[in-house]
Amino acid sequence: MEKTKFELDVPERLGALKVLSGVKGNVADMRILHEAMTVLGIPESEYKEFAITVDKKTGMIEWTNNHEVTIELGPRAVVILQNALKKLDDAGDLLPDFPLSLFDKFDVE
């Protein structure tokens, strides 16, 4: 199974995680989803690189540095994310701070 590479920055990764956190499905999809969320997450090694901090009062994540990193996702994970993005758009639940570039990068119309 070949994985697809995506160049995603911090806001895009956090946006994808937020969308995926609301996905429901069967056991097989949830295993794929958990793996995708691990890949999209910000590992400890990147906290310093991106100067990431978390406000203890609000829980807001902030960063000073931002650049794209290569993220690899399997075909089913891509479909799950595409469907979740489409559902969010169709429901009119997008907020102004959501990284709309995810729709372009994941070919969601």
NORURNOR-V262383 format. One line per field, one symbol per residue. ss: DSSP state (a for helix, b for strand, c for the rest). phi: phi as a letter, one per 20 degrees, with the letter a starting at -180 (. if undefined). A space follows every 10 residues. Layout:
BEGIN
ss = ???
phi = ???
END
This chain:
BEGIN
ss = cccbbbbbca aaaaaaaaaa ccccccaaaa aaaaaaaaaa cccaaaaaac ccbbcccccc bbccccccbb bbbcaaaaaa aaaaaaaaaa cccccccccc aaaaacccc
phi = .eedececeg ffffffffff fefdaegfff ffffffffff fefgfegfge leccfffdmf ecbdebbfce ddcfffffff fgffffffff emefdgefff fffffdldd
END
